[in-house]
Amino acid sequence: MEAAEAAQKIAELEARRRYNAELKARREAKERKKATESVLRSEIHYRKYSIDEIEVATNFFSSALKVGEGGYGPVFRATLDHTQVAIKVLRPDASQGRKQFQQEVEILSCIRHPNMVLLLGACPEYGCLVYEYMDYGSLEDRLLRRGNTTPIPWATRFKIAAEIATALLFLHQTKPEPLVHRDLKPANILLDHNYVSKISDVGLARLVPASVADSVTQYRITSTAGTLCYIDPEYQQTGMLGVKSDIYSLGIMLLQIITAKPPMSLTHHVERSIEKGNFADMLDPAIKDWPAEETLAFAKLALKCAELRRKDRPDLGKVVLPELKRLRSIGQAYKASRSNNSSNLGAAPKTFDSISKGAMLLIHQSPG
């Protein structure tokens, strides 16, 4: 009798759970539909370009104007409305119908943030997206110093890291559901002439059929080992994508920001260097004044973000961003004291060279 009652209670609980799940799914679908309809009812937030305008601007997609190639298609530099722009041409198999494309572009054009590359317009007939042009190239270009560019100062690197995390949190807090970037890496962080960083390729997975978006991610997994390094290991195992997938990618990228090294086995090398007390040897040698305690704190935060299990990765809003903002403020104070020719050297962070080996070992061994 007791067993029968227990079984009945379990069945009732299960039925209630199913009902609540269905109710939640219906509510979320209704919210999504409402958000889409409200966007479509409002004025158009982006400029529609004709096929002729796109062809003339790109000189019929001349290879001389091609500036990149991503999983979703090639990118061309062009001039439209007397403004330099970047035109991304989505792959032919990525087209999902003009009406749906326009709806998604409308939604994405409303998602704006100072640290996201601005979507200026689109050509629905061609499946083209028109973005603001970022004249300092990608973070990857600058870290690797392609074109013999000057190295990015450490304080600016800390600022860039905080900007990326700020924009990422904004994406993860979009309603009615979080927007997962899927492809966070230095090549997708673009810079302007003031070293303001902006995340590119935001929401591209929304603009293409799910099968294409998944195949692009699968392509990244199976194509090059370098690209594989940014992809959440749990996603590779389960196929389940979440906001913590972006946190993993962020962790790898943060390590690259201070080391300027390839992503392959980077977490392992940085962990070993911290354990052995020779962390300074891992840092980008182009920068001579890395602040010891702050850079080590930065690296330890990055390693936490790049934990193999999602549940072990820190919360972006509660842990990651506050720490990156703290480190950015230290960098800003340092830059301000330098620009004011301040003689207050005591306020400057201590570099690795200025700390004794014994003190350095204590810093390495401190929890964090």
Contacts in CASP RR format, 6 or more apart in sequence:
PFRMAT RR
TARGET T0000
AUTHOR 0000-0000-0000
METHOD contacts of the structure
MODEL  1
MEAAEAAQKIAELEARRRYNAELKARREAKERKKATESVLRSEIHYRKYS
IDEIEVATNFFSSALKVGEGGYGPVFRATLDHTQVAIKVLRPDASQGRKQ
FQQEVEILSCIRHPNMVLLLGACPEYGCLVYEYMDYGSLEDRLLRRGNTT
PIPWATRFKIAAEIATALLFLHQTKPEPLVHRDLKPANILLDHNYVSKIS
DVGLARLVPASVADSVTQYRITSTAGTLCYIDPEYQQTGMLGVKSDIYSL
GIMLLQIITAKPPMSLTHHVERSIEKGNFADMLDPAIKDWPAEETLAFAK
LALKCAELRRKDRPDLGKVVLPELKRLRSIGQAYKASRSNNSSNLGAAPK
TFDSISKGAMLLIHQSPG
28 176 0 8 1.000
28 177 0 8 1.000
31 175 0 8 1.000
31 176 0 8 1.000
32 176 0 8 1.000
32 177 0 8 1.000
35 107 0 8 1.000
35 175 0 8 1.000
35 176 0 8 1.000
36 103 0 8 1.000
36 107 0 8 1.000
39 103 0 8 1.000
39 106 0 8 1.000
39 107 0 8 1.000
39 110 0 8 1.000
40 103 0 8 1.000
40 106 0 8 1.000
44 106 0 8 1.000
45 106 0 8 1.000
45 109 0 8 1.000
45 110 0 8 1.000
46 105 0 8 1.000
46 106 0 8 1.000
46 109 0 8 1.000
46 119 0 8 1.000
46 120 0 8 1.000
46 121 0 8 1.000
46 122 0 8 1.000
47 81 0 8 1.000
47 120 0 8 1.000
47 121 0 8 1.000
47 122 0 8 1.000
47 130 0 8 1.000
48 121 0 8 1.000
48 122 0 8 1.000
48 123 0 8 1.000
48 124 0 8 1.000
49 80 0 8 1.000
49 121 0 8 1.000
49 122 0 8 1.000
49 123 0 8 1.000
49 128 0 8 1.000
49 130 0 8 1.000
50 123 0 8 1.000
50 125 0 8 1.000
51 123 0 8 1.000
51 125 0 8 1.000
51 126 0 8 1.000
53 80 0 8 1.000
53 123 0 8 1.000
54 78 0 8 1.000
54 87 0 8 1.000
54 123 0 8 1.000
54 126 0 8 1.000
54 128 0 8 1.000
55 61 0 8 1.000
57 78 0 8 1.000
57 79 0 8 1.000
57 80 0 8 1.000
57 85 0 8 1.000
57 87 0 8 1.000
58 65 0 8 1.000
58 76 0 8 1.000
58 78 0 8 1.000
58 87 0 8 1.000
59 65 0 8 1.000
61 74 0 8 1.000
61 76 0 8 1.000
61 89 0 8 1.000
62 76 0 8 1.000
65 76 0 8 1.000
65 77 0 8 1.000
65 78 0 8 1.000
66 74 0 8 1.000
66 75 0 8 1.000
66 76 0 8 1.000
66 77 0 8 1.000
67 75 0 8 1.000
67 76 0 8 1.000
67 77 0 8 1.000
67 86 0 8 1.000
68 74 0 8 1.000
68 75 0 8 1.000
69 75 0 8 1.000
71 91 0 8 1.000
71 216 0 8 1.000
71 219 0 8 1.000
71 220 0 8 1.000
72 88 0 8 1.000
72 90 0 8 1.000
72 91 0 8 1.000
72 94 0 8 1.000
72 201 0 8 1.000
72 204 0 8 1.000
72 208 0 8 1.000
72 216 0 8 1.000
73 88 0 8 1.000
73 89 0 8 1.000
73 90 0 8 1.000
73 91 0 8 1.000
73 94 0 8 1.000
74 88 0 8 1.000
74 89 0 8 1.000
75 86 0 8 1.000
75 87 0 8 1.000
75 88 0 8 1.000
75 89 0 8 1.000
76 86 0 8 1.000
76 87 0 8 1.000
76 89 0 8 1.000
77 84 0 8 1.000
77 85 0 8 1.000
77 86 0 8 1.000
77 87 0 8 1.000
77 133 0 8 1.000
78 84 0 8 1.000
78 85 0 8 1.000
78 86 0 8 1.000
78 87 0 8 1.000
79 85 0 8 1.000
80 120 0 8 1.000
80 130 0 8 1.000
83 120 0 8 1.000
83 133 0 8 1.000
84 133 0 8 1.000
84 135 0 8 1.000
85 120 0 8 1.000
85 130 0 8 1.000
85 131 0 8 1.000
85 132 0 8 1.000
85 133 0 8 1.000
86 130 0 8 1.000
86 131 0 8 1.000
86 132 0 8 1.000
86 133 0 8 1.000
86 134 0 8 1.000
87 128 0 8 1.000
87 129 0 8 1.000
87 130 0 8 1.000
87 131 0 8 1.000
88 128 0 8 1.000
88 129 0 8 1.000
88 131 0 8 1.000
89 126 0 8 1.000
89 127 0 8 1.000
89 128 0 8 1.000
90 127 0 8 1.000
90 128 0 8 1.000
90 129 0 8 1.000
90 207 0 8 1.000
90 208 0 8 1.000
91 208 0 8 1.000
91 212 0 8 1.000
93 212 0 8 1.000
94 127 0 8 1.000
94 207 0 8 1.000
94 208 0 8 1.000
94 209 0 8 1.000
94 212 0 8 1.000
95 101 0 8 1.000
95 127 0 8 1.000
95 208 0 8 1.000
96 207 0 8 1.000
96 208 0 8 1.000
96 209 0 8 1.000
96 212 0 8 1.000
98 124 0 8 1.000
98 125 0 8 1.000
101 122 0 8 1.000
101 124 0 8 1.000
101 127 0 8 1.000
101 207 0 8 1.000
102 122 0 8 1.000
102 124 0 8 1.000
104 206 0 8 1.000
104 207 0 8 1.000
105 119 0 8 1.000
105 121 0 8 1.000
105 122 0 8 1.000
105 124 0 8 1.000
105 129 0 8 1.000
105 207 0 8 1.000
107 206 0 8 1.000
108 119 0 8 1.000
108 202 0 8 1.000
108 203 0 8 1.000
108 206 0 8 1.000
108 207 0 8 1.000
109 119 0 8 1.000
109 121 0 8 1.000
111 171 0 8 1.000
111 174 0 8 1.000
111 179 0 8 1.000
111 202 0 8 1.000
111 203 0 8 1.000
112 118 0 8 1.000
113 166 0 8 1.000
113 167 0 8 1.000
113 170 0 8 1.000
113 171 0 8 1.000
114 167 0 8 1.000
114 196 0 8 1.000
114 198 0 8 1.000
115 163 0 8 1.000
115 164 0 8 1.000
115 166 0 8 1.000
115 167 0 8 1.000
115 170 0 8 1.000
115 196 0 8 1.000
115 197 0 8 1.000
115 198 0 8 1.000
115 199 0 8 1.000
116 167 0 8 1.000
116 170 0 8 1.000
116 171 0 8 1.000
116 198 0 8 1.000
116 199 0 8 1.000
116 200 0 8 1.000
116 202 0 8 1.000
117 131 0 8 1.000
117 132 0 8 1.000
117 134 0 8 1.000
117 190 0 8 1.000
117 198 0 8 1.000
117 199 0 8 1.000
117 200 0 8 1.000
117 201 0 8 1.000
117 202 0 8 1.000
118 131 0 8 1.000
118 132 0 8 1.000
118 198 0 8 1.000
119 129 0 8 1.000
119 130 0 8 1.000
119 131 0 8 1.000
120 130 0 8 1.000
120 131 0 8 1.000
120 132 0 8 1.000
121 129 0 8 1.000
121 130 0 8 1.000
122 128 0 8 1.000
122 129 0 8 1.000
122 130 0 8 1.000
123 130 0 8 1.000
129 207 0 8 1.000
131 200 0 8 1.000
134 190 0 8 1.000
134 191 0 8 1.000
134 192 0 8 1.000
134 198 0 8 1.000
134 200 0 8 1.000
135 192 0 8 1.000
135 193 0 8 1.000
136 142 0 8 1.000
136 190 0 8 1.000
136 191 0 8 1.000
136 192 0 8 1.000
136 193 0 8 1.000
136 195 0 8 1.000
137 190 0 8 1.000
137 191 0 8 1.000
138 186 0 8 1.000
138 187 0 8 1.000
138 188 0 8 1.000
138 189 0 8 1.000
138 190 0 8 1.000
138 191 0 8 1.000
139 160 0 8 1.000
139 186 0 8 1.000
139 187 0 8 1.000
139 189 0 8 1.000
139 190 0 8 1.000
139 191 0 8 1.000
139 197 0 8 1.000
139 257 0 8 1.000
140 185 0 8 1.000
140 186 0 8 1.000
140 187 0 8 1.000
140 189 0 8 1.000
141 147 0 8 1.000
141 149 0 8 1.000
142 149 0 8 1.000
142 152 0 8 1.000
142 191 0 8 1.000
143 152 0 8 1.000
143 186 0 8 1.000
143 256 0 8 1.000
143 257 0 8 1.000
143 260 0 8 1.000
143 284 0 8 1.000
144 260 0 8 1.000
145 151 0 8 1.000
145 260 0 8 1.000
145 286 0 8 1.000
151 284 0 8 1.000
151 286 0 8 1.000
151 287 0 8 1.000
152 160 0 8 1.000
152 195 0 8 1.000
153 287 0 8 1.000
153 335 0 8 1.000
154 258 0 8 1.000
154 287 0 8 1.000
154 289 0 8 1.000
154 290 0 8 1.000
154 291 0 8 1.000
154 295 0 8 1.000
154 331 0 8 1.000
155 331 0 8 1.000
155 332 0 8 1.000
155 334 0 8 1.000
155 335 0 8 1.000
156 195 0 8 1.000
157 257 0 8 1.000
157 258 0 8 1.000
158 294 0 8 1.000
158 298 0 8 1.000
158 324 0 8 1.000
158 327 0 8 1.000
158 328 0 8 1.000
158 330 0 8 1.000
158 331 0 8 1.000
159 195 0 8 1.000
159 328 0 8 1.000
159 331 0 8 1.000
159 332 0 8 1.000
160 189 0 8 1.000
160 191 0 8 1.000
160 195 0 8 1.000
160 197 0 8 1.000
160 257 0 8 1.000
161 254 0 8 1.000
161 257 0 8 1.000
161 298 0 8 1.000
161 324 0 8 1.000
161 327 0 8 1.000
161 328 0 8 1.000
162 321 0 8 1.000
162 324 0 8 1.000
162 325 0 8 1.000
162 327 0 8 1.000
162 328 0 8 1.000
163 196 0 8 1.000
163 197 0 8 1.000
163 198 0 8 1.000
164 184 0 8 1.000
164 189 0 8 1.000
164 197 0 8 1.000
164 199 0 8 1.000
164 250 0 8 1.000
164 253 0 8 1.000
165 250 0 8 1.000
165 316 0 8 1.000
165 320 0 8 1.000
165 321 0 8 1.000
165 324 0 8 1.000
166 321 0 8 1.000
167 198 0 8 1.000
167 199 0 8 1.000
168 181 0 8 1.000
168 184 0 8 1.000
168 199 0 8 1.000
168 246 0 8 1.000
168 250 0 8 1.000
168 316 0 8 1.000
169 316 0 8 1.000
169 317 0 8 1.000
169 321 0 8 1.000
171 178 0 8 1.000
171 179 0 8 1.000
171 180 0 8 1.000
171 181 0 8 1.000
171 199 0 8 1.000
171 202 0 8 1.000
171 246 0 8 1.000
172 178 0 8 1.000
172 179 0 8 1.000
172 180 0 8 1.000
172 243 0 8 1.000
172 246 0 8 1.000
172 316 0 8 1.000
178 242 0 8 1.000
178 243 0 8 1.000
179 202 0 8 1.000
179 203 0 8 1.000
179 206 0 8 1.000
180 205 0 8 1.000
180 241 0 8 1.000
180 242 0 8 1.000
180 243 0 8 1.000
180 245 0 8 1.000
180 246 0 8 1.000
181 188 0 8 1.000
181 199 0 8 1.000
181 201 0 8 1.000
181 202 0 8 1.000
181 203 0 8 1.000
181 246 0 8 1.000
181 249 0 8 1.000
182 204 0 8 1.000
182 205 0 8 1.000
182 213 0 8 1.000
182 217 0 8 1.000
182 241 0 8 1.000
182 245 0 8 1.000
182 246 0 8 1.000
183 201 0 8 1.000
183 204 0 8 1.000
183 217 0 8 1.000
183 220 0 8 1.000
183 230 0 8 1.000
183 249 0 8 1.000
184 199 0 8 1.000
184 230 0 8 1.000
184 246 0 8 1.000
184 249 0 8 1.000
184 250 0 8 1.000
184 253 0 8 1.000
185 227 0 8 1.000
185 230 0 8 1.000
185 249 0 8 1.000
185 252 0 8 1.000
185 253 0 8 1.000
185 263 0 8 1.000
186 253 0 8 1.000
186 256 0 8 1.000
186 257 0 8 1.000
188 199 0 8 1.000
188 200 0 8 1.000
188 201 0 8 1.000
189 197 0 8 1.000
189 198 0 8 1.000
189 199 0 8 1.000
189 200 0 8 1.000
189 253 0 8 1.000
190 197 0 8 1.000
190 198 0 8 1.000
190 200 0 8 1.000
191 197 0 8 1.000
191 198 0 8 1.000
192 198 0 8 1.000
204 213 0 8 1.000
205 213 0 8 1.000
205 216 0 8 1.000
208 216 0 8 1.000
217 231 0 8 1.000
217 235 0 8 1.000
217 241 0 8 1.000
220 227 0 8 1.000
220 228 0 8 1.000
220 230 0 8 1.000
220 231 0 8 1.000
221 227 0 8 1.000
221 228 0 8 1.000
221 231 0 8 1.000
221 236 0 8 1.000
225 264 0 8 1.000
226 262 0 8 1.000
226 263 0 8 1.000
226 264 0 8 1.000
229 252 0 8 1.000
229 263 0 8 1.000
229 264 0 8 1.000
229 266 0 8 1.000
230 248 0 8 1.000
230 249 0 8 1.000
230 252 0 8 1.000
230 253 0 8 1.000
230 263 0 8 1.000
231 245 0 8 1.000
231 248 0 8 1.000
231 249 0 8 1.000
232 241 0 8 1.000
232 242 0 8 1.000
232 244 0 8 1.000
232 245 0 8 1.000
232 248 0 8 1.000
232 249 0 8 1.000
232 310 0 8 1.000
233 248 0 8 1.000
233 308 0 8 1.000
234 240 0 8 1.000
234 244 0 8 1.000
234 245 0 8 1.000
234 308 0 8 1.000
234 309 0 8 1.000
234 310 0 8 1.000
235 241 0 8 1.000
235 242 0 8 1.000
235 245 0 8 1.000
242 310 0 8 1.000
243 316 0 8 1.000
244 310 0 8 1.000
244 313 0 8 1.000
245 310 0 8 1.000
247 305 0 8 1.000
247 313 0 8 1.000
247 314 0 8 1.000
247 316 0 8 1.000
247 320 0 8 1.000
248 305 0 8 1.000
248 306 0 8 1.000
248 307 0 8 1.000
248 310 0 8 1.000
248 313 0 8 1.000
250 305 0 8 1.000
250 316 0 8 1.000
250 320 0 8 1.000
251 302 0 8 1.000
251 303 0 8 1.000
251 305 0 8 1.000
251 306 0 8 1.000
252 263 0 8 1.000
252 266 0 8 1.000
252 267 0 8 1.000
252 302 0 8 1.000
252 306 0 8 1.000
254 298 0 8 1.000
254 299 0 8 1.000
254 301 0 8 1.000
254 302 0 8 1.000
254 305 0 8 1.000
255 261 0 8 1.000
255 263 0 8 1.000
255 266 0 8 1.000
255 267 0 8 1.000
255 270 0 8 1.000
255 299 0 8 1.000
255 302 0 8 1.000
255 303 0 8 1.000
255 306 0 8 1.000
256 262 0 8 1.000
256 263 0 8 1.000
256 266 0 8 1.000
258 283 0 8 1.000
258 284 0 8 1.000
258 290 0 8 1.000
258 295 0 8 1.000
258 298 0 8 1.000
258 299 0 8 1.000
258 302 0 8 1.000
259 266 0 8 1.000
259 270 0 8 1.000
259 282 0 8 1.000
259 283 0 8 1.000
259 284 0 8 1.000
260 284 0 8 1.000
260 286 0 8 1.000
261 269 0 8 1.000
261 282 0 8 1.000
261 284 0 8 1.000
267 303 0 8 1.000
267 306 0 8 1.000
269 282 0 8 1.000
270 279 0 8 1.000
270 282 0 8 1.000
270 299 0 8 1.000
270 302 0 8 1.000
270 303 0 8 1.000
271 303 0 8 1.000
273 279 0 8 1.000
273 281 0 8 1.000
273 282 0 8 1.000
274 296 0 8 1.000
274 299 0 8 1.000
274 300 0 8 1.000
274 364 0 8 1.000
275 364 0 8 1.000
277 360 0 8 1.000
277 361 0 8 1.000
277 364 0 8 1.000
279 295 0 8 1.000
279 296 0 8 1.000
279 299 0 8 1.000
279 364 0 8 1.000
280 290 0 8 1.000
280 292 0 8 1.000
280 352 0 8 1.000
280 360 0 8 1.000
283 290 0 8 1.000
283 295 0 8 1.000
288 351 0 8 1.000
289 351 0 8 1.000
290 351 0 8 1.000
290 352 0 8 1.000
291 330 0 8 1.000
291 331 0 8 1.000
291 334 0 8 1.000
291 349 0 8 1.000
291 350 0 8 1.000
291 351 0 8 1.000
292 349 0 8 1.000
292 350 0 8 1.000
292 351 0 8 1.000
292 352 0 8 1.000
292 354 0 8 1.000
292 355 0 8 1.000
292 360 0 8 1.000
292 363 0 8 1.000
293 349 0 8 1.000
293 350 0 8 1.000
293 363 0 8 1.000
294 327 0 8 1.000
294 330 0 8 1.000
294 331 0 8 1.000
294 349 0 8 1.000
296 363 0 8 1.000
296 364 0 8 1.000
297 323 0 8 1.000
297 327 0 8 1.000
297 368 0 8 1.000
298 324 0 8 1.000
298 327 0 8 1.000
300 368 0 8 1.000
301 314 0 8 1.000
301 319 0 8 1.000
301 320 0 8 1.000
301 323 0 8 1.000
301 324 0 8 1.000
304 312 0 8 1.000
304 313 0 8 1.000
304 314 0 8 1.000
304 319 0 8 1.000
305 313 0 8 1.000
305 314 0 8 1.000
305 320 0 8 1.000
306 313 0 8 1.000
307 313 0 8 1.000
314 320 0 8 1.000
330 349 0 8 1.000
331 349 0 8 1.000
333 347 0 8 1.000
334 347 0 8 1.000
334 348 0 8 1.000
334 349 0 8 1.000
336 342 0 8 1.000
337 344 0 8 1.000
337 347 0 8 1.000
337 348 0 8 1.000
352 360 0 8 1.000
355 363 0 8 1.000
END
